Amino acid sequence: MTVYTERQEALAGVIDDDSSRSDWTDWKWHVRNTIRTVSGFEKVLGIKFSDSERKKHEMTLRKFPLAITPYYLSLIDEEDYENDPVFLQSFPSPEELKIERCDMTDPLHEDEDSPVPGITHRYPDRVLFHISNLCSMYCRHCTRKRKVGDQDSIPSTSQLEKGIEYIRNTPQVRDVLLSGGDPFMLSDEKLDWILTKIGEIEHVEVVRIGTRMPVVLPYRITDDLVNMLKKHHPLWINTHFNHPREVTDSSRRAIAKLADAGIPLGNQSVLLAGVNDCPRLIKTLNQKLVKNRVRPYYLYQCDLSEGLSHFRTPVGKGIEILESLRGHTSGFAVPTYVVDAPGGGGKIPVMPNYIVSWATNKVVLRNYEGVITTYTEPDSYECNTCDRNCADCNLQLKEEDAEEKAIGIEKLISDWDDTLSLTPEDNERAERNSHVA
Ligand SMILES: *Cc1c(COP(=O)(O)O)cnc(C)c1O
C-alpha cells in the first residue's frame, strides 16, 4: 500500500517548498497547511476561477469559512472537479447563501437541549459532549455550520470540567458521545485527560468518539493516539465516509489501526444530492466499509440547517436506497436511515414497509424480491404482564435498577402505566375543557 502518491508529492511541493516526504504523513503539517482561501485552493489544484466566480466564492466564505486539508484536497479529480464528491463536500457553493423558509440555525435544538455549555442531553441515558469546535476540514454539509470557524468557542479546560461534572452528577448517563468539531483535533494528552476523567465516573458504561479524521486526515490516527485510546475501553468510534472514493489506502490504514486496537467502528453517512444520492453508490460504499471492518451505522437525511438546501434530497430517495440494500447485501452493510427531527425530537428511523397486512393470527409480509408471504402467529402466547417487579418474574432479569420510567409510546403500550393517550401541548380541545371545569 502506498501512502504517498506522485500527485500528493507534487501537491506537497506546491503548498510548502520545504516539504519533505515525511511531512505528508505528519498530520500537524496538514493542519498547518490547511487551505483556507479561494486563491490558495486555485493554486494547489491548478485551476482558475473567473473573476465573477471567485467573487461569489469569497462572499460565501465570509459567511461559511473554508478549510481543506492538503490530503483531502489531493483526492479531488482536477479534470472534473465540479462534479467531484470531495470537491462538493469541501469547497463552498454560492447556493449556501440561499436561505429557505424551512432553514434554521440550530434545527436539532442542540443549544436549547443543553444543560451546561458543551453538553446536549436529549435522550434519557446518553449525552453528546462537544469537546472541540475545531475541524481539520470544514464539511460544506455540516449540521453545525453556525459554529464552524468560530474560534471563540474552543472549550476551555474549565468548560470541559463543567461538562464532566454534569455527567458525574447525572447518574442516568451511561453513554457519552464525544463530538465537536472533531475531538481528534485535540492533543493526545488532552484527550487522554478527558477520557480518564470520564472513565472514572462509575455510571458511565461506554464512551464513543465521532470523528471524520480517518476520511479527511487519516494520518491523525498515529500509533501514539491508538495506544492511548486502547487504555480507555470500552470505546467505540464512529466516522463519516460519504463516498467510496474516500476509502483510500491511507484511510484503510487508519481504520485498520483503530480496529486492531479493539475499537468497534461505525460509519455515519449523510445523504447528499449530487454527491452520493445513488443506491449503487451507497451499496458500494457500505460494502467497502464492511470489508474494512467498519459497520455502517446511520444514513442521515440532510438536516434543515442554513446553507444546506442544495444538498437535500426527498426522504423518498433514502427509502429507495434502503430498498436496494436490505436483502440485496449483508445485513451489517445496511445502515439505519434516519431523519433527525427538527426541534430536538431526535433520530427517527425511516424504511420501506415490509408489513403488507395483518389479521388476528397472521401477518402478511413481503421480502426484498417482492415475494409475499405469511407468518402465522402463535395461538397461545403466555404474555408476561409486567408490573416492574422483576423479582417475581420468571424471566430472571436480575438487575436492581429497573426503576427507570417509561417515556412516550413505550409508556402507552406498557402494562404498568395506565396512560391512555398523549396529547400535544397546544391541543385546543384540552385548552377549552380546562376552562369549562
Ligand atoms: C445522535 C445523538 C445521540 C446518539 O444517538 P444514538 O442513536 O444512540 O447513536 C445522542 N445525543 C444526541 C443529541 C444526538 O444527536
The ligand as a MOL file (V3000), in Angstrom:
LIG
                    3D

  0  0  0     0  0            999 V3000
M  V30 BEGIN CTAB
M  V30 COUNTS 15 15 0 0 0
M  V30 BEGIN ATOM
M  V30 1 C -27.2610 11.2380 17.6900 0
M  V30 2 C -27.2900 11.6990 19.0490 0
M  V30 3 C -27.0240 10.8310 20.1150 0
M  V30 4 C -26.7090 9.3750 19.9080 0
M  V30 5 O -27.7780 8.6820 19.3570 0
M  V30 6 P -27.6830 7.1380 19.0930 0
M  V30 7 O -28.9370 6.8110 18.3550 0
M  V30 8 O -27.5690 6.4840 20.4310 0
M  V30 9 O -26.4480 6.9040 18.2820 0
M  V30 10 C -27.0820 11.3330 21.3860 0
M  V30 11 N -27.3830 12.6300 21.6210 0
M  V30 12 C -27.6600 13.4870 20.6340 0
M  V30 13 C -28.0140 14.8870 20.9580 0
M  V30 14 C -27.6120 13.0600 19.3010 0
M  V30 15 O -27.8710 13.9190 18.3140 0
M  V30 END ATOM
M  V30 BEGIN BOND
M  V30 1 1 1 2
M  V30 2 1 2 3
M  V30 3 2 2 14
M  V30 4 1 3 4
M  V30 5 2 3 10
M  V30 6 1 4 5
M  V30 7 1 5 6
M  V30 8 2 6 7
M  V30 9 1 6 8
M  V30 10 1 6 9
M  V30 11 1 10 11
M  V30 12 2 11 12
M  V30 13 1 12 13
M  V30 14 1 12 14
M  V30 15 1 14 15
M  V30 END BOND
M  V30 END CTAB
M  END
